[in-house]
Amino acid sequence: MTAASGPRSAVARLLVVGDEGRIVHRRARDLPDLVRANDVVVANDAATLPASLTGAHEPTAAAIEVRLAGRRSLAWQRVRRFVAVVFGAGDHRTPTEQRPPPPPLHAGDRLRLGPLDAVVERVLGHPRLIELAFDGSLEDIWSGIARHGRPIQYAHVPQPLAMWSTWTRIASLPVAFEPPSAGFVLDWATVERLRARGAALATLTHAAGISSTGDAALDALLPLDEPYRIPAATAAAIDTARIAGGRVIAIGTTVVRALEHAALPHGRVRAGDGIATGRIGPGTRLRVADAIVSGTHEPGTSHYELLRAFQDDATLSAMARELEADGYQTHEFGDFVWLTRAEPADMRSVSISA
């Protein structure tokens, strides 16, 4: 697979893995052709924060990059404390796995990040994973992130990304740390065609986290706990689809995480706020999502592990071979896959694997 350099839904491709593992090559704009009347398509409407902050580690004066990666709430007032991943000197043009580590970090260390001052409150089980707290008023913190921050990006896109290029067309509340990139499959023409086929579009807001740190031990901790909000209208739309015999089609792994975390034992979805914890993988019995539209992900990543809840390893291996052979583009601005859940709908379990 090759890397894409920006949103490209008009020309993107869609590899379809059907109910029995049959693989078909389509265009991303063909998504409505896969949707049936009474289905509900659920997308993450989170906008992306400028979550990369450069600055210095005050005790050593060493240059650092701080990538904000998590917080406990979507509330705009809860912007003082974040979980963050810290890199040493350099920028996104160097692959993450080649980035130098930061100086040793300790509780109480002060960080100077442009106009922002922060303190390391805790080191969280890995020398590059910290909880930090910003100084100043809420207005100062929001202003500092907006003025000094940049979108998190990776070496496959060498030119600096514009903030707007990380937002999907349905972006609303700025809470994601990286784009909920499966949402790039949706444009307004696609939405109109979905509705013309008798399907509903519903949204939730999930603080999508970072996809890679370049450190195997740290990547093994991903995904971090992520807050989400499911509107009552979305929970009702899922109920309506179920009653009518429709499917729940998740646009992205963050949607699956939120829906499955909010699922009651019988499969209904609780509306409201929550924090998605744990991992979804091959041992998970999905209770809500019947199909997923996802970006392409490498085996071993947390995103790929989630896809293993939808199809067996043999089918996913065949999918990976097709993606590679046909040059599908990967990363957050790449092509897409559609996976239906192989498990029959009446085999839903009462719990999610943690």
C-alpha positions as semicolon CSV with decimal commas, in nm:
position;residue;x (nm);y (nm);z (nm)
1;M;0,000;0,000;0,000
2;T;0,111;0,356;-0,062
3;A;0,049;0,673;0,136
4;A;-0,200;0,945;0,047
5;S;-0,131;1,311;0,112
6;G;-0,470;1,469;0,173
7;P;-0,848;1,414;0,173
8;R;-0,940;1,246;-0,153
9;S;-1,294;1,106;-0,118
10;A;-1,378;1,195;-0,478
11;V;-1,114;0,953;-0,610
12;A;-1,071;0,713;-0,318
13;R;-1,136;0,343;-0,351
14;L;-1,336;0,106;-0,134
15;L;-1,248;-0,260;-0,088
16;V;-1,567;-0,445;0,004
17;V;-1,549;-0,760;0,216
18;G;-1,897;-0,908;0,210
19;D;-2,095;-1,135;0,440
20;E;-1,916;-1,453;0,329
21;G;-1,572;-1,300;0,287
22;R;-1,615;-1,223;-0,083
23;I;-1,394;-0,932;-0,188
24;V;-1,500;-0,671;-0,443
25;H;-1,324;-0,354;-0,557
26;R;-1,544;-0,043;-0,564
27;R;-1,509;0,334;-0,550
28;A;-1,562;0,518;-0,223
29;R;-1,845;0,715;-0,381
30;D;-2,023;0,381;-0,437
31;L;-2,084;0,350;-0,062
32;P;-2,459;0,422;-0,094
33;D;-2,493;0,118;-0,324
34;L;-2,397;-0,105;-0,029
35;V;-2,658;0,044;0,203
36;R;-3,015;-0,082;0,230
37;A;-3,341;0,080;0,322
38;N;-3,382;0,100;0,701
39;D;-3,007;0,089;0,767
40;V;-2,857;0,358;0,988
41;V;-2,511;0,494;0,908
42;V;-2,337;0,633;1,218
43;A;-2,044;0,874;1,180
44;N;-1,814;1,056;1,422
45;D;-1,863;1,432;1,389
46;A;-1,561;1,532;1,600
47;A;-1,346;1,810;1,458
48;T;-0,969;1,782;1,504
49;L;-0,767;1,988;1,750
50;P;-0,426;2,136;1,666
51;A;-0,280;1,886;1,911
52;S;0,092;1,906;1,827
53;L;0,273;2,162;2,044
54;T;0,643;2,236;2,016
55;G;0,851;2,390;2,289
56;A;1,111;2,315;2,554
57;H;1,156;2,102;2,864
58;E;1,253;2,374;3,112
59;P;1,478;2,167;3,345
60;T;1,711;2,078;3,055
61;A;1,619;2,343;2,791
62;A;1,585;2,051;2,546
63;A;1,353;2,092;2,249
64;I;1,041;1,875;2,260
65;E;0,718;1,811;2,076
66;V;0,411;1,734;2,287
67;R;0,125;1,552;2,115
68;L;-0,195;1,582;2,315
69;A;-0,354;1,238;2,312
70;G;-0,639;1,214;2,562
71;R;-0,858;1,374;2,824
72;R;-1,144;1,263;3,045
73;S;-1,428;1,473;2,908
74;L;-1,559;1,643;2,596
75;A;-1,661;1,950;2,796
76;W;-1,489;2,266;2,673
77;Q;-1,423;2,367;3,034
78;R;-1,223;2,045;3,094
79;V;-0,922;2,157;2,892
80;R;-0,663;2,195;3,164
81;R;-0,541;1,833;3,190
82;F;-0,439;1,604;2,905
83;V;-0,263;1,277;2,852
84;A;0,019;1,342;2,606
85;V;0,299;1,169;2,418
86;V;0,632;1,352;2,416
87;F;0,901;1,342;2,147
88;G;1,248;1,491;2,144
89;A;1,374;1,744;1,892
90;G;1,250;1,726;1,534
91;D;0,921;1,740;1,353
92;H;0,677;1,530;1,155
93;R;0,910;1,502;0,856
94;T;1,107;1,239;1,048
95;P;0,919;0,907;1,079
96;T;0,790;0,864;1,432
97;E;0,993;0,545;1,485
98;Q;1,310;0,747;1,415
99;R;1,227;1,042;1,639
100;P;1,460;1,083;1,938
101;P;1,310;1,048;2,285
102;P;1,260;1,350;2,506
103;P;1,483;1,412;2,807
104;P;1,383;1,211;3,113
105;L;1,048;1,338;3,234
106;H;0,947;1,362;3,599
107;A;0,647;1,482;3,792
108;G;0,685;1,853;3,853
109;D;0,887;1,926;3,538
110;R;0,775;2,241;3,364
111;L;0,717;2,259;2,991
112;R;0,719;2,577;2,784
113;L;0,501;2,527;2,476
114;G;0,487;2,854;2,283
115;P;0,251;3,082;2,477
116;L;0,151;2,794;2,705
117;D;0,306;2,680;3,031
118;A;0,240;2,330;3,159
119;V;0,362;2,099;3,432
120;V;0,413;1,724;3,420
121;E;0,174;1,581;3,677
122;R;0,247;1,211;3,625
123;V;0,444;0,973;3,406
124;L;0,198;0,704;3,297
125;G;0,371;0,369;3,270
126;H;0,603;0,471;2,987
127;P;0,878;0,737;2,990
128;R;0,715;0,927;2,701
129;L;0,353;0,909;2,819
130;I;0,254;1,178;3,066
131;E;-0,038;1,361;3,218
132;L;0,017;1,735;3,201
133;A;-0,170;2,034;3,336
134;F;-0,175;2,374;3,168
135;D;-0,141;2,697;3,363
136;G;-0,362;2,998;3,301
137;S;-0,727;3,066;3,236
138;L;-0,945;2,856;3,009
139;E;-0,938;3,140;2,757
140;D;-0,556;3,144;2,765
141;I;-0,536;2,767;2,718
142;W;-0,779;2,754;2,427
143;S;-0,613;3,055;2,267
144;G;-0,267;2,907;2,311
145;I;-0,364;2,573;2,157
146;A;-0,537;2,746;1,867
147;R;-0,250;2,987;1,793
148;H;0,050;2,765;1,861
149;G;-0,074;2,414;1,791
150;R;-0,048;2,228;1,462
151;P;-0,232;1,919;1,343
152;I;-0,060;1,594;1,435
153;Q;0,083;1,451;1,118
154;Y;0,330;1,193;0,992
155;A;0,622;1,173;0,753
156;H;0,415;1,043;0,461
157;V;0,276;1,399;0,430
158;P;0,590;1,616;0,426
159;Q;0,422;1,952;0,374
160;P;0,251;2,103;0,684
161;L;-0,119;2,031;0,688
162;A;-0,373;2,308;0,703
163;M;-0,606;2,271;0,998
164;W;-0,914;2,257;0,776
165;S;-0,774;1,961;0,584
166;T;-0,805;1,745;0,896
167;W;-1,177;1,811;0,936
168;T;-1,440;1,591;0,779
169;R;-1,739;1,756;0,614
170;I;-1,955;1,684;0,919
171;A;-1,699;1,812;1,172
172;S;-1,845;1,998;1,469
173;L;-1,701;1,999;1,823
174;P;-1,316;2,021;1,825
175;V;-1,227;1,727;2,048
176;A;-1,038;1,474;1,830
177;F;-0,659;1,453;1,851
178;E;-0,631;1,305;1,503
179;P;-0,901;1,303;1,235
180;P;-1,178;1,042;1,261
181;S;-1,052;0,968;0,914
182;A;-1,310;0,714;0,799
183;G;-1,546;1,013;0,792
184;F;-1,363;1,141;0,485
185;V;-1,566;0,883;0,290
186;L;-1,872;1,107;0,335
187;D;-1,944;1,410;0,122
188;W;-2,279;1,579;0,085
189;A;-2,361;1,400;-0,240
190;T;-2,297;1,067;-0,067
191;V;-2,517;1,166;0,227
192;E;-2,798;1,263;-0,010
193;R;-2,773;0,928;-0,189
194;L;-2,774;0,738;0,141
195;R;-3,099;0,906;0,237
196;A;-3,245;0,849;-0,110
197;R;-3,194;0,476;-0,055
198;G;-3,401;0,491;0,264
199;A;-3,109;0,484;0,507
200;A;-3,062;0,725;0,796
201;L;-2,748;0,918;0,887
202;A;-2,678;0,967;1,257
203;T;-2,377;1,108;1,439
204;L;-2,194;1,081;1,767
205;T;-1,892;1,268;1,899
206;H;-1,585;1,068;1,998
207;A;-1,243;1,212;2,086
208;A;-1,040;1,009;1,836
209;G;-0,691;0,949;1,970
210;I;-0,350;0,918;1,808
211;S;-0,281;0,627;1,575
212;S;0,093;0,572;1,625
213;T;0,384;0,682;1,842
214;G;0,666;0,497;1,666
215;D;0,743;0,310;1,990
216;A;0,624;-0,052;2,004
217;A;0,583;-0,056;2,381
218;L;0,387;0,269;2,377
219;D;0,178;0,168;2,076
220;A;0,080;-0,144;2,271
221;L;-0,103;0,086;2,515
222;L;-0,324;0,225;2,238
223;P;-0,605;0,305;2,213
224;L;-0,618;0,519;2,523
225;D;-0,946;0,576;2,705
226;E;-1,154;0,814;2,492
227;P;-1,460;1,019;2,588
228;Y;-1,767;1,019;2,366
229;R;-2,120;1,159;2,349
230;I;-2,412;0,977;2,188
231;P;-2,716;1,200;2,126
232;A;-3,061;1,070;2,212
233;A;-3,153;1,109;1,845
234;T;-2,874;0,869;1,745
235;A;-2,975;0,607;2,001
236;A;-3,335;0,639;1,876
237;A;-3,222;0,603;1,513
238;I;-3,044;0,279;1,601
239;D;-3,359;0,150;1,773
240;T;-3,566;0,243;1,469
241;A;-3,328;0,063;1,234
242;R;-3,328;-0,252;1,449
243;I;-3,707;-0,263;1,469
244;A;-3,730;-0,229;1,090
245;G;-3,470;-0,500;1,028
246;G;-3,196;-0,258;0,924
247;R;-2,827;-0,268;1,001
248;V;-2,600;-0,038;1,199
249;I;-2,311;0,071;0,976
250;A;-2,025;0,237;1,165
251;I;-1,808;0,492;0,986
252;G;-1,478;0,426;1,158
253;T;-1,329;0,245;1,454
254;T;-1,411;0,527;1,696
255;V;-1,781;0,483;1,624
256;V;-1,754;0,111;1,698
257;R;-1,574;0,183;2,026
258;A;-1,840;0,429;2,138
259;L;-2,141;0,220;2,035
260;E;-2,012;-0,102;2,184
261;H;-1,910;0,066;2,509
262;A;-2,255;0,226;2,537
263;A;-2,440;-0,096;2,450
264;L;-2,672;-0,253;2,706
265;P;-2,675;-0,634;2,737
266;H;-2,963;-0,668;2,488
267;G;-2,787;-0,447;2,231
268;R;-2,969;-0,118;2,280
269;V;-2,743;0,187;2,298
270;R;-2,747;0,429;2,591
271;A;-2,754;0,794;2,498
272;G;-2,529;1,035;2,685
273;D;-2,163;1,077;2,773
274;G;-1,919;0,798;2,843
275;I;-1,553;0,697;2,822
276;A;-1,463;0,410;2,591
277;T;-1,217;0,183;2,769
278;G;-1,042;-0,140;2,682
279;R;-0,986;-0,294;2,342
280;I;-1,212;-0,448;2,083
281;G;-1,058;-0,743;1,902
282;P;-1,105;-1,101;1,787
283;G;-1,249;-1,209;2,122
284;T;-1,517;-0,939;2,117
285;R;-1,880;-1,025;2,038
286;L;-2,020;-0,711;1,882
287;R;-2,363;-0,613;2,005
288;V;-2,437;-0,309;1,788
289;A;-2,224;-0,266;1,475
290;D;-2,316;-0,486;1,179
291;A;-2,066;-0,334;0,934
292;I;-1,779;-0,090;0,938
293;V;-1,624;0,149;0,689
294;S;-1,263;0,200;0,788
295;G;-0,936;0,328;0,656
296;T;-0,671;0,070;0,574
297;H;-0,461;-0,039;0,872
298;E;-0,150;-0,249;0,917
299;P;-0,172;-0,580;1,109
300;G;-0,076;-0,537;1,473
301;T;-0,220;-0,189;1,514
302;S;-0,511;-0,132;1,749
303;H;-0,728;-0,030;1,452
304;Y;-0,656;-0,358;1,274
305;E;-0,725;-0,553;1,595
306;L;-1,071;-0,397;1,604
307;L;-1,138;-0,518;1,248
308;R;-1,074;-0,872;1,374
309;A;-1,404;-0,848;1,562
310;F;-1,580;-0,831;1,222
311;Q;-1,403;-1,099;1,019
312;D;-1,169;-1,395;1,077
313;D;-0,796;-1,376;1,021
314;A;-0,803;-1,568;0,694
315;T;-1,047;-1,317;0,544
316;L;-0,849;-1,020;0,673
317;S;-0,528;-1,167;0,535
318;A;-0,695;-1,201;0,195
319;M;-0,811;-0,840;0,228
320;A;-0,457;-0,726;0,308
321;R;-0,319;-0,907;0,003
322;E;-0,577;-0,738;-0,221
323;L;-0,497;-0,397;-0,075
324;E;-0,127;-0,448;-0,133
325;A;-0,159;-0,598;-0,480
326;D;-0,383;-0,317;-0,604
327;G;-0,186;-0,032;-0,447
328;Y;-0,456;0,097;-0,212
329;Q;-0,347;0,408;-0,028
330;T;-0,312;0,394;0,346
331;H;-0,295;0,633;0,641
332;E;-0,558;0,888;0,738
333;F;-0,609;1,028;0,387
334;G;-0,610;0,697;0,206
335;D;-0,859;0,449;0,070
336;F;-1,128;0,258;0,257
337;V;-1,250;-0,090;0,340
338;W;-1,603;-0,213;0,409
339;L;-1,640;-0,511;0,640
340;T;-1,965;-0,677;0,734
341;R;-1,980;-0,874;1,054
342;A;-1,944;-1,244;0,988
343;E;-2,119;-1,333;1,311
344;P;-2,498;-1,376;1,292
345;A;-2,695;-1,096;1,456
346;D;-2,847;-1,332;1,715
347;M;-2,499;-1,426;1,846
348;R;-2,435;-1,095;2,024
349;S;-2,264;-1,136;2,359
350;V;-2,352;-0,954;2,678
351;S;-2,006;-0,802;2,726
352;I;-1,719;-0,634;2,548
353;S;-1,365;-0,762;2,589
354;A;-1,144;-0,532;2,787
